[in-house]
Amino acid sequence: MEINNQDFANLLISEDSTIIDALGLLNKVHGLSRMILFVHNMSKEIVGSLTDGDVRRSLLQDKDVNKKVGLLCNRNFEYCYSDEDYLNFKKYRKKDIRILPILDRNKKLIDLIDLAIIRAKLPLECFIMAGGRGERLRPLTDSIPKPMLLLGNKPIIEHVVDKLVLFGIKKIYISIKYLGDQIVEFLGDGSRKGISIEYIREDQPLGTAGSLSLVKKFNTEHILLMNSDLFTDANFEDLYLMTIQNKASLGVATIPYTTKVPYGVFKTNEHTVVGLKEKPIYTNYANAGIYIISTDVLDRIPHNCFYNITDLIEQLISENKTIIHDPIISYWIDIGQHQDYLNAQEIVKHLQN
């Protein structure tokens, strides 16, 4: 989780404060996976971290409850700067760092990341396509938009948003059309989840990518585009890193689709048999509806016109741009039909148990 700025006061302590002061504040720490305070000097610069373990060890050593916390805090604490584009959390998790402070260049605390909960902090804005009618799910969607159908105790789109929060995405655009006001009323501006949500209203159907043209300017070099009816444990970080490392214009998450042929298959050259493969298995990769797109290529999308993401992919291929794919190895359901919805409900039951 990330902490709102107004909560920082309970996590900050002066280096001139005593252990008794620290114990009082540590007892007020809630919602984090580790009891921790951050120690500041007279200039409010963060100079160290202080855990309940640090306090216990000091008391066992000399039983001095009036010792200044500046004498026992960890001044070699781990932190990151807020202007770093991408933060690799793996190195911190290897050191058993659970709470990672984010500082500005003046060493002021501006954010906290609980690494036991947050999976990544991706430098991405996200666009969720949520304007469709959901025809194949009628009559369920006659009075409610498909993204608002419940999975367990919350709507499909809330599962999507919560997933994005876990990957550190702070700005989300949601395109709406059919019964879209229900989505707006439920999610609001995103503040209750610590993010910002902006709604893009489609006056006419714009396909799976056309509404991207209605955003005046994205503020990240890449964006995450995804459908609102996906229930998945896809790793957005893996897709992002693969896109960046390959300098690709577009990265797409895929679903391995295996076809088993129950017969021996001949390889032929006209009428001549040149090979034989007994009961072969072929693997293809289907589109999972999740994309990392370089904002440099968004100018290919015509303004306020029907345009599918597959149109953009085909255009980029014709321009010899690099497109990569990353297979999803966990669960993925495109909730387009009644059976898909039932399958997703069963998965939610197991995840909640």
Secondary structure, DSSP 8 states (H G I E B T S, - for coil): -B--GGGGGGGEEETTSBHHHHHHHHTT--SSSS-EEEEE-TT--EEEEEEHHHHHHHHHHH--TT-BGGGTSBTT---EETT-S-B--HHHHHTT--EEEEE-TT--EEEEEETTT---B-SEEEEEEE----GGGTTTTSSS-GGGSEETTEEHHHHHHHHHHHTT--EEEEEE-TTHHHHHHHHTTSGGGTSEEEEEE-SS--TTTGGGGG-S--SSSEEEEEETTEEE---HHHHHHHHHHTT-SEEEEEEEEEEE-SSEEEEEETTEEEEEEES-EEEEEEEEEEEEEEGGGGGGS-TTS---HHHHHHHHHHTT--EEEEE--S-EEE--SHHHHHHHHHHHHHHH-
